[in-house]
Amino acid sequence: MNILQISFHTAPFGIVGKFDSGGLNIYVQQISKNLSNKNKVTVVTAEKADSFNIGNLEFHSLNLFEPGLYVEDKEIYLQDFKTKLEERFELKSFDIIHAHYWLSGLVAKQISEQLNIPYIFTSHSLGVFLEGYNKERVDCEKMIMTSSSFTTASSNYENVLISESYSIDENKIQQITPGVDKKIFRPNLDLPRENILLSIGRIQEQKRQLETLMFLNNFKKIDTNFLCYFIGGPSGKSGGDYLTELKKTVKEYDLESHVEFLGDLSQTEIKDLMNKSKLLIHTSQYETFGLVAIEANSMGVPILSINTGSLIEVIENNNNGYFSENVLDSNANNFVKNLLNDDDYFHVVMNNCIQKSQKYFWEDTSENLLKIYQEAKLS
């Protein structure tokens, strides 16, 4: 097949965790690489980046805006992006379009209607769950999903949300689980683990790092032998202010000796830190799946999730992590204390994590996507 992947607002091969890049980038990278083994794949973004061509995989930047531009300010470039797509590519040659995020979906919908090319939509985040409900965005998402051949969901949690919150026919929703790059996220079992905790994600209110600090402030009442690294840079117009608030809270909670903000790190650097760590704390307001959680499990790192809906499908309490609805949960405190202070207990949980992660492969994700591409083309 000849496949067009559209990632309008962020360059999928950019640094993960920087500006607007995150799980979406990893997702598009991985499926594009795997699909290009037997198909022609073209990935296009509006964000400035270095284009390349490797075998059946092409990556093109249309260079409409700098990487640091806030996502809120990118929508005005949509028409220019579509025009440049039409100028640069023979769009009729594509068998299928896969749009990532709602802004890409708007472009895919227009092309689909003009040229009768089916498109698949993956939201990566849904407007109904973001702070400051944006009705225009939510209406656009519903329109995109309704007219797409299929909308993908990364979890049963997201599947239900799309069906109920957007009134999308269940037959048009395909649940396809993301994977883990086992070449990168492979633990070194000979390395000793330290009492290191990790919080990984772009610095923004949606990720609720403030709740992580609340947990740490409560946890240090029963154990003070830990260090928590926050990985990721500010994202969005309010990201810088939120980082300032987090640093202020660290001082208020007297956590200076327990918390460090490391900024943006590469996947390899994150993997190296995971090899030393005993816990990932995940407090995001909403995740379609929570890719970093299964990456952590692959590295033998258990997850403490505080009210992150989709992770209830990944975590089995006291097995590969702990799922809590309350940041001040005493059972969560006990779980973490045991991980940090009982090596035998930690190694049992670590092995559970590695075992649980074995079912997540990007090869499977890509194969399942190819099946719905083919179905969409035939319908």
Secondary structure, DSSP 4 states (H G I P E B T S, - for coil): -EEEEE--SS-TTS-TTSTT-SHHHHHHHHHHHHHTTTSEEEEEEEE----EEETTEEEEEEEEE-TTS-GGGTGGGHHHHHHHHHHHS-GGG-SEEEEESHHHHHHHHHHHHHH---EEEE-SS-GGGSSS--HHHHHHHHHHHHHSSEEEESSHHHHHHHHHHS---GGGEEE----B-TTTS---TTSPP-SEEEEES-BSGGG-HHHHHHHHHHHTTT----EEEEE--B-STTHHHHHHHHHHHHHHTT-TTTEEEEE---HHHHHHHHTT-SEEEE--S--SS-HHHHHHHHTT--EEEES-GGGGGT--BTTTEEEES-TT-HHHHHHHHHHHH-HHHHHHHHHHHHHHGGG-BHHHHHHHHHHHHHHHHH-
